[in-house]
Structures are given as C-alpha cells and as structure tokens.
Amino acid sequence: MHSIWHTVATSAQRLSTARPVYAVAVLALYVVSLFIVGARWRGFLRALGGEVGILRATLATLGGIAAGNLMPSRVAGEACRIGLVRLSGRATWPQATVAAVWDRLSELPPIIVLGAMALVAVRRLASGWGTASIVIGLAAALVVAGVAAVRLRRSDFALAGWRERLALDRVSGRVFAEGVGYSALLWLQDVLRLTCATLAFGIALSPTKIATLSILAMLGGLVPGVAGLGPVEGGLVAGLMAFGVDLPTAAAVTTLERAISYGFSTSAGAMVIAVLGGRSLWSVARRRE
C-alpha cells in the first residue's frame, strides 16, 4: 500500500513539472480537432441535402462527446450529436444519421496508416521480447477485436440497417476524399497532441511510437466502459512504459492528455448540451442507448 501511495505522490509531483507551453498546446490542438470534425461532418451533411454551419456542427460534436463520455453506449453520443444538429431544423434525422456514418467511415484510411506505423514500432520493440510475450500481446489484440465486433453487431446502427441506408444515400468520391483529408488532419492532430503531452515532461518519442500510443488509446475506447475510462489510461501508461518511460512520468503524461480529451470535453460538452439542448437531448440520447 505504501508503494502505491508513493507512486501516486511521485506522479502528482511529476505532473506539476509539466511545461506550460506544451500543456497549452495540448488543449489548443484538441480544440482544433473539434473544428476539424465539425467541418468534416458538415461536408457529408451538405452532400446529403442538409445544411448546417461549421460552428453548430462543432458544438454538436462536443456535446456528443460529452454524452458518449457520460453514458456506457457510444451510440448515445452519436444520437446526442445528431439531435443537437437537428435543433437547427436544417437537416433531417436520416440525413444527419447517414452523414454521421460516412463521417466515421472516412477515418478508416488514416487509421490504417497509423496502424502500419504502430506495427513498425511494435516490431522493433518485439525484437527484444520472448515468444511468450508476443503470444500474450496477440491474444490481447484478439480479445479487443472480439469485443469491438460484438459491440458493432449489437449496436443500434446495425439493427437499424445502416448498410442499406448507405447504399441508398451514397456520397460522391470527391466528398468522401475531402472527408478522408479532414480525417488525416484529425489523426495528425492526435499524433501532435500526444507528442506535446510527452514533450511537456521532457520525453521525445519517435513518430512510430506516438502512432502506437494513438492506436492504443483508440482501442481502449472500444473496450466497454465509460468513455473507455480505465482501458484508455491503462493502454497509454503501458505503452509509455514499454517505450522506456518510468511509471510516474507515464502516469503524468496520461493524466495531462486525459484531463483534456476526457475532462475538458466532458465539462465543456455538458455545458453545450445544457445551453443548446437541455433535458430533451439527454432524453433522446437515453432512448437511443
């Protein structure tokens, strides 16, 4: 017990040494990411006949993130995001829903690129590991993939037949390419944000290692839990330690990053919901959960 409290105290002390410039950069990059997602979603909405401003789409995104953070189901967050856009009265439920699906699909190409970069880092790291460690890692990856597949199969979007909706409401190649471009910027921001979070404590990691941390955080968000709270932090701490960072510093880096990606997004998003949607949006999110 004493060692645990000692680690916590050391991590808190290490957190206090964060360089303010990099900490502010982490927050600024996260805010930029919200506008990137807002612009991306707006493009798909307009392609499907809806109309919404970038600010409204951005605020709706922030509100959706908060709803997803506070409820077990990610679908609740999407329902809240759609509902906040619908309050403007310039997009139908089907338009906003299908646009949200295309919005998510546009992230696949950048994720594949990041995954390839992460494999490079993992391969180098695995060269110093035994066969047993590699087998354990592969087994863990399979478990995460299985959990993600089950969640997707049970999701409301799957039950509603969104594949059929996509077949009827297709977007042009140009629109999808623009969405992929926004997604590339979004994931580049994610890499830069994690880079700033590590640099805040004097740690410089290669792009492939940062890409690995980004993938670990994404996979952690797929594991059942409130906003991936627990799995995300555990993945980031474990990843940092695998790259040679000591536990107190790894915990400090993770705390700084999650204070913004979870703490700021939840508090700011909750205020957006209260101002724009109020109680009715929470009711919609719960019905869609």
N, C-alpha and C positions, 0 to 999 in steps of 0.2 A: 504493500500500500504506500509506503514511504517513497519508493522509487517512482510510483505513478505520479504522486503529487510533485515530486522533484522534477519529473519530465514536464508536467503541466506548467510549473513555475518557470522553468527554463524556456519553454516555448513562448510563454507570455512575455518574458524579458526579451527574447529574440524578436518578437513581434514589435516591440516598442522601438527597435532599432531600424525599422523599415525606412528607406529613403523616401521622403515626401514626394519628390518629383515623380518617381516611378509609381507610387501609390495613386497619385492623381491621374497618371497616365492610364492605369488600370481602369479607373472609373470612367475617364473620358472615352476610352476605347469601347467600353461596354455601352455607353450612351450612343456612340456612333453605330454600334451593331443594331440597336433598336431601330434606328432610322433606315439602315440597310434592309432589314426585314420588312419594314413598312413600305419602302419603295418597291421591293420585290413583289410583295403581296398585291400592292396596288396595280402593278403591271398585269398580273393574272386576272384581277377583278375587271379591269378595263377591257381586257381581251374577251371576257365572257359577257360583256354588256353592262357591267356595273360601273359605278363611278364613286370614287372616294378620294379625299385628299391624303397626301403623304402624312400629315400630322395626325389625322384621325386614324389612319392605318397603323401608325407608330404607337399611338396611345392605346389602341385596341390590342396591339401585340403585347405591350407592357402589362395591360390588365389581364390578358390571357395567361401570361407567365405567372402572375401572382395567383390566379385561380388554380393553375396547374400545381403550383408550389404548396398551396394550402389544402388541396384535395388529393386523394390517392390516385385518381384517374387522370391521365394526361388529356383524355378526350374532353374532360370538364374544362380544361384550359382552352382548348380549341373552340368549344361551344361558347365560352365567355368572349373570346376574341371575335368570333363571328357576330355574337349578339351586340357587342359594342359598335361594330361597323354598321349593323342593321339599324341602330338607333338614328343614324343619319338619314335613313329612308331612301338611299340611292343604290341599294344592292339587295337582291332577293336572297332568301335563305339558300336555295340551290346554288346560286352564283357564288356566294361567299364560301359555301362549303366546298364546292368543287375547286374553287381558286385556292383554298387552304390546302387541299390535297396536292394540287400541282405545285404549290409553294414548297411543300415538303419534298416532293419528288425531285425538285431542282437541286437539292442538296446532295444527291447521291454521287454525281461525278467528283465534286471536291472531296467528299468523304473517302472515295476510292483512292484518290491521290494521297490523302493524308494517311490512309491505311498502308499504302505502299511505302511511304516514308517511315512509318512506325515499324514496319517489318524489317527495314534496314537496321534500325536501332536495336530491335529485339534480337536480330540475328547476331549482331556484334556482341550483345550482352550474353546471349545464349552460348557463345563460344567458350565462355568460362564456367558454364554451368554443367552439372551432370545430367545424364539421361533422365533420371527420376524427376528432376526439377522441370525439364522440358515437358515431360508427360503430364505433370501436375498442371502446368500452365495451359496446355492444350485442353485438358479436361475442364478447367475453369472456363475457358473460352467457349467450349461446347455447352456448358451449363448456361452461361449468359445468353448464347444464341438461342437455346431452347426456350428460356424464359421469354425472350423477345418474341419468338414465334408464337408462343401461346397467347401472349398479350395481344398480338396483332390479330390472331384468329378470333379472339373473344371481343375485340373492340367493336364499338357501335358503328364505326365507319364500315367495317367489314360486313356486319349484319345488315346494314342499310344498302349494301350492294354498290359501294362506291366505284368498283371497277366498271360496272355498267354505265354509271354516270360519266366516268372519264371517257368511255367510248363514244358517248353522245356529245359531250362537251369538250372537244379537243381544242388545244391552243396551237397556234402556228409554230413552226420550227424557230422562227425569229424570236417570238415571245419567250419560248422555252429557253432559247440560248441566252437571252437577256437575263432570265431568271437564274440560269446557271452562273452567269457572270456576277450577279449580285451575291449568289451563294459562295462563289470563290472569294469575293471580298469579305464576306462574313466569316469564313473559316480562316482567312488570312488575319483578320482582326483577332480571332480566337487565339491564334498562334502568337501574335504580337502581345496580346494581353497576358498570356501565360509567361511570355518572355520578360515582360516588365515586372510581373509578380516575383519572378526568380531574381531578376537583377536588383530588385528592391532590397534584397538581403545579400547582395554581392555574389550571386551564383550565376554563372554563364553556361548555358546548355546549348548544344547544337540544335539546328532546326529539326533534325530527325527525332531527337529526344523530346523536344517540345511537342512535335506532332504526336508522339506516343502518349504524352500526358493528355493531350486534347482528345484522343481516341478513348483513353481510359475514362475520362470524365463523361464522354458521351455514352459509353457502355454502362457506366454506373447509373446514369439517368434512366436506363432501360429496366434496371432491377426494381421490383416492386418496393415502394416506399414513398414517403412524402418528398416529392421533387428529387428523388434519388438521394435524399439526405441520409448520409451514412455510407452507402456504396460509392458515391462520388468522392467524398472526402477520403475514404479508405483507399480508393484507387489512386488518387493523386499522391497521398502520403507514401503508399507502397511504391509507386512509380519513381518518385523522387529519391527514395532510399535505395532503390535498385540502381539508380544512376550515381550513387555515392554521396548523397546528401544526408547529413545526420538527422535523427528523428526530430529534435526541437526545431531545427530550421525548416524541415519538410512540413511540420505542423504549422509553423508561422506562415510559410508561403501559401499553404492551403487555406488557412484562416483568412488571409488577406483577399485571396481570389474569391472565396465563397461569401465573404462579407458583402461583396459587391454583386456577384452573379446570383446569390440567393437572398441575402439580407436586403440590399438596396432594391432589387427587382420586386421583392415581395411587398415591402413597405410602400414604395412608390406606386406599384401596380394596384395595391389595395386602395390608395387614395384616388387613382384614376377611376376605378370601379365605383367608388363612393360618389364621385363628382358626376361622372357620365351616366352611370347605370343604376347604381344603388342596389337596393334589395332585389329588384326584378332580375338583374343579371345573375345574382347568386342563385336565384330560383331556377333560372334557365340552365345554369351550369350543373346544378344538382340533378335536374331531370335528365340531362344528357350523360351523366356519370355512369 
